Amino acid sequence: MITSILILAIGLAILLTAAHVIIPGTVSIARHLQIPPHVVAVLLIAAGTSAPELVVALQAALNNAPQIVWGNIIGSNITNILVVLSITGLIFPISTGDLAIRRDMILLLCITILISIPAYYFNSLPLLFGFALVFILTFYSFYLVSQQSNENEIENNTDRDLTFKRSLIYSFAGIIGLIFGADLIIKGAVELAVGLSISKTVIGLTIIAFGTSLPEIAAAVASLFHRRIDMALGSIIGSNIFNIAAGLGITRLISELEVPNDMLFLGMPIMILVTIVLAVIIFIRFPIGRFVSSCFLSIYCLFLWINMTISN
C-alpha cells in the first residue's frame, strides 16, 4: 500500500514538471515552422499524450485481453471530454468558434461512428475497419502538416526566447515526462485496484483510462497557465482522434478485437453520447465554461458510480 502511494506521488511530480515545459516548447516550434499552434498541439501534444493509450492497447492485445483494449480507449475518450475538458473549462472559459476545431470534431464524430457500427453489428472490429482507421490517421496527419500559419498567429506567439533546438528539447522531454509520469501513476493505481478485486473491464474504463488521460489533463491545464487556451480544446479532440485511430486501428492489425458485452451496454453508449453532446456545443459555438464543465463532471461521477456498482 505504501509503495503504491509512493509510486503515485513520484509519477505526479514528474507529470507536473513535464507539463510545465511542453507548452512553451510546442508554441515555439509552431513559430519557427510557421504553422498554426493548433496543428502542433494536435501533432505533438495530442499524438504524444495518446501514446500511453496505444502502448496499453498493444500490450493488452498481445496478452489476449480485448476488454482492456476497449476499456482503455473508450474510457480515455470519455475521460478526456468529461474530465480533462471540464477541468480546463472550470479555470478559463473555452471558445468553440474556431473553424479548425469544428473540422476536427467532424472527424472525431465520423471515426466514432466507424467503430460503433461494427461493434454492435459484429460484436468486434473487423480487420478492414482497422485498415480504414490507420489510413484516416495517416491522411489526417499529412493534412495537418500541410497547414500554414497566418501572420496574426505568428505575432500572437509570445515564446520568442526559445531557439528551435531548445523548443524541440522542451517538447519531446515534456512528452516523455508526461508519459513516464502517467505510467507510474497507472501502475500504483492498478495495484490498488487489483487488491480490491475490481474487474478488468472496470479497471480499463476507469483507472487505466483516467491514468492514461493524465498527460492530457496536465497539458490542457498547462496551456491555460501559459494563456494558450486555443490549444487546449484542439489537443483534447486531437487526442481522442488518435486514441481511436491509432489505439484501435493499429491494435486491430495485430490482434482480434472482440467487444465485451458490458462495454456495449455502458462504455460505448456513454462515449457516443458525450461525443455528440460536445459536437453540438461546438457547432452552436457555445463556450465551455463553468456550467458545461460542472454538467460534464457530474455525468462522469455518475459514470464512475455505475461502474463501481456493477463491479460489485
C-alpha positions in Angstrom: 0.0 0.0 0.0 2.8 2.5 1.0 4.8 1.5 -2.1 1.9 2.2 -4.4 1.2 5.6 -2.8 4.9 6.5 -3.2 4.9 5.5 -6.9 1.8 7.6 -7.3 3.5 10.6 -5.7 6.6 10.3 -7.9 4.6 9.9 -11.0 2.6 13.0 -10.2 5.7 15.1 -9.6 7.2 14.0 -13.0 3.8 14.7 -14.7 3.6 18.3 -13.3 7.2 19.1 -14.3 6.7 17.8 -17.8 3.5 19.8 -18.2 5.4 23.0 -17.2 7.8 22.8 -20.2 5.8 21.2 -23.0 3.5 24.2 -23.9 6.3 26.8 -24.4 8.2 24.2 -26.5 5.3 23.4 -28.8 4.2 27.0 -29.3 7.8 28.0 -30.1 8.0 25.2 -32.7 4.9 26.5 -34.3 6.5 29.9 -34.6 9.7 28.5 -36.1 7.9 26.3 -38.6 5.2 29.0 -39.3 2.3 26.6 -38.8 -0.7 27.1 -36.5 -0.2 26.3 -32.8 -3.4 24.3 -33.0 -1.7 22.0 -35.5 1.4 21.5 -33.3 -0.9 20.9 -30.3 -2.6 18.0 -32.3 0.5 16.5 -33.8 2.8 16.8 -30.8 0.7 17.0 -27.7 -2.3 15.0 -28.8 -0.4 12.3 -30.5 2.3 12.3 -27.8 -0.1 12.1 -24.9 -2.1 9.4 -26.7 1.0 7.2 -26.7 0.1 5.6 -23.3 -3.3 4.5 -24.7 -1.6 3.0 -27.7 1.0 1.2 -25.6 -1.6 -0.1 -23.2 -3.8 -1.3 -26.0 -1.0 -3.1 -27.8 0.2 -4.8 -24.6 -3.4 -5.8 -23.7 -3.9 -7.2 -27.3 -0.7 -9.3 -27.1 -1.9 -10.6 -23.7 -5.3 -11.6 -25.2 -7.2 -9.0 -23.1 -9.5 -7.2 -25.6 -11.6 -5.9 -22.7 -8.6 -3.9 -21.5 -8.1 -2.5 -25.1 -11.7 -1.4 -25.5 -12.0 -0.2 -21.9 -8.8 1.8 -22.1 -9.6 3.6 -25.4 -13.3 4.2 -24.7 -12.7 5.1 -21.1 -9.9 7.5 -22.1 -12.1 9.3 -24.6 -14.9 9.7 -22.1 -12.4 11.0 -19.5 -10.9 13.4 -22.0 -14.2 15.0 -22.6 -15.9 14.8 -19.2 -12.9 15.4 -17.0 -10.0 17.0 -19.0 -12.2 19.4 -20.8 -14.1 20.2 -17.6 -11.1 20.9 -15.5 -9.9 23.3 -18.3 -13.3 25.0 -18.6 -13.6 25.5 -14.9 -10.4 27.6 -14.9 -11.0 29.6 -18.1 -14.0 29.6 -20.5 -13.0 27.9 -23.8 -14.2 29.4 -27.1 -15.6 26.9 -29.6 -15.8 29.1 -32.6 -12.6 28.1 -34.3 -13.0 26.5 -37.8 -10.2 24.0 -37.2 -11.9 22.8 -34.0 -15.2 22.2 -35.9 -13.2 20.3 -38.7 -11.5 18.1 -36.1 -14.8 17.5 -34.3 -16.5 16.3 -37.5 -13.6 13.8 -38.0 -14.0 12.6 -34.4 -17.7 12.0 -34.9 -17.0 10.1 -38.1 -14.5 7.7 -36.6 -16.7 7.2 -33.5 -19.5 6.1 -35.8 -16.9 4.0 -37.8 -16.1 1.8 -34.7 -19.6 1.9 -33.2 -21.4 0.3 -36.1 -19.3 -2.9 -36.4 -19.0 -3.1 -32.6 -22.8 -3.6 -32.3 -23.3 -5.4 -35.6 -20.3 -7.8 -35.5 -19.5 -7.6 -31.8 -15.9 -6.9 -32.8 -13.8 -4.7 -35.0 -13.2 -6.2 -38.5 -9.8 -6.0 -40.0 -11.0 -3.8 -42.8 -12.1 -1.2 -40.3 -8.6 -1.4 -38.7 -7.0 -0.5 -42.0 -9.5 2.3 -42.6 -8.7 3.8 -39.2 -4.9 3.7 -39.9 -5.5 5.2 -43.4 -7.6 8.1 -41.9 -4.9 8.7 -39.2 -2.2 8.9 -41.9 -4.2 11.2 -44.2 -5.1 13.4 -41.2 -1.5 13.7 -40.1 -0.3 14.7 -43.5 -3.1 17.2 -43.9 -2.1 18.9 -40.6 1.5 19.1 -41.6 0.5 20.9 -44.8 -1.3 23.7 -42.9 0.3 27.1 -42.8 0.1 29.8 -40.1 -1.1 33.3 -40.8 0.8 36.5 -39.6 -1.6 37.1 -36.7 -0.9 33.6 -35.3 2.8 34.2 -35.6 2.6 37.6 -33.9 0.4 36.1 -31.1 3.2 33.6 -30.2 4.9 35.0 -27.2 7.6 32.3 -26.8 10.2 34.1 -28.9 13.1 33.5 -26.5 13.4 29.8 -27.3 15.6 28.6 -30.0 14.4 25.8 -32.3 16.7 23.3 -30.7 15.6 24.2 -27.2 12.0 24.1 -28.4 12.4 20.5 -29.6 14.1 19.6 -26.3 11.3 21.1 -24.3 8.6 19.5 -26.4 9.9 15.9 -26.5 11.2 16.0 -22.9 7.8 17.1 -21.9 6.0 14.4 -23.8 8.4 11.7 -22.4 7.8 13.1 -18.9 4.1 13.1 -19.3 4.0 9.5 -20.5 6.5 8.2 -17.9 4.8 10.1 -15.0 1.4 8.8 -16.1 2.8 5.2 -16.3 4.0 5.3 -12.7 0.6 6.6 -11.6 -1.2 3.9 -13.5 1.0 1.2 -12.0 0.3 2.3 -8.5 -3.4 2.7 -9.1 -3.8 -0.7 -10.8 -2.0 -2.4 -8.0 -4.5 -0.9 -5.5 -7.5 -1.8 -7.8 -6.4 -5.4 -8.2 -6.1 -5.8 -4.5 -9.7 -4.6 -4.2 -10.8 -7.3 -6.8 -12.2 -4.8 -9.3 -12.9 -6.4 -12.8 -10.6 -5.9 -15.8 -13.3 -4.1 -17.8 -13.9 -1.6 -15.0 -10.2 -1.1 -14.4 -9.8 -0.3 -18.1 -12.8 2.0 -18.2 -11.9 4.0 -15.1 -8.5 3.6 -13.5 -6.4 2.9 -16.6 -8.4 5.3 -18.7 -8.1 8.1 -16.2 -4.4 7.3 -15.7 -3.6 7.4 -19.5 -5.6 10.7 -19.7 -3.4 12.3 -17.0 -1.0 13.7 -19.7 -3.9 15.3 -21.5 -5.1 16.8 -18.2 -1.6 18.2 -17.4 -1.1 19.5 -20.9 -4.5 21.2 -21.0 -4.1 22.9 -17.6 -0.5 23.9 -18.5 -1.8 25.5 -21.8 -4.2 27.7 -19.7 -1.5 28.9 -17.4 0.6 29.8 -20.5 -2.5 31.6 -21.8 -2.8 29.2 -24.8 -6.5 28.5 -24.4 -6.7 27.9 -28.2 -4.5 24.8 -27.8 -6.4 23.2 -25.0 -9.6 22.1 -26.9 -7.7 21.2 -30.0 -5.3 18.9 -28.2 -8.2 17.2 -26.4 -10.2 16.5 -29.6 -7.0 15.5 -31.4 -6.1 13.1 -28.6 -9.5 11.4 -28.9 -8.9 11.1 -32.7 -5.5 9.5 -32.1 -6.9 7.2 -29.4 -9.4 5.7 -31.7 -7.5 5.8 -35.0 -4.1 4.6 -33.6 -5.2 2.8 -30.4 -7.8 0.7 -32.1 -6.7 0.8 -35.7 -3.1 -0.2 -35.1 -4.0 -2.7 -32.4 -6.6 -4.4 -34.7 -3.8 -5.0 -37.3 -2.0 -7.3 -34.8 -4.9 -8.9 -32.9 -8.6 -9.7 -32.9 -10.7 -7.2 -31.0 -13.9 -8.7 -29.7 -16.1 -6.2 -27.9 -17.1 -7.2 -24.3 -20.9 -7.2 -23.7 -20.6 -4.9 -20.7 -18.7 -2.4 -22.9 -21.6 -2.4 -25.4 -24.0 -1.8 -22.5 -22.3 1.1 -20.8 -19.0 2.3 -22.1 -19.8 2.6 -25.8 -23.1 4.4 -25.3 -21.6 6.9 -22.9 -18.7 7.6 -25.3 -21.1 8.1 -28.2 -23.4 10.4 -26.1 -20.7 12.7 -24.8 -19.0 13.0 -28.2 -22.3 14.0 -29.8 -23.0 16.5 -26.9 -19.5 18.0 -27.4 -20.1 18.2 -31.1 -23.4 20.1 -30.6 -21.8 22.5 -28.2 -19.0 23.2 -30.8 -21.3 23.5 -33.8 -23.6 26.1 -32.0 -20.4 27.8 -30.7 -21.5 27.7 -27.1 -18.5 28.4 -24.8 -17.3 25.7 -22.5 -17.4 27.4 -19.1 -18.3 26.5 -15.6 -21.9 25.4 -16.3 -20.9 23.0 -19.1 -17.9 21.8 -17.1 -20.0 21.2 -14.0 -22.5 19.1 -16.0 -19.7 17.1 -17.6 -18.1 16.3 -14.2 -21.5 15.3 -12.8 -22.0 12.9 -15.7 -18.5 11.5 -15.1 -19.2 10.9 -11.4 -22.4 9.1 -12.3 -20.5 7.1 -14.8 -17.9 6.1 -12.2 -20.6 5.2 -9.6 -22.4 3.0 -12.1 -19.2 1.2 -13.0 -18.3 0.6 -9.4 -21.8 -0.6 -8.6 -21.8 -3.1 -11.5 -18.3 -4.4 -10.5 -19.6 -5.2 -7.0 
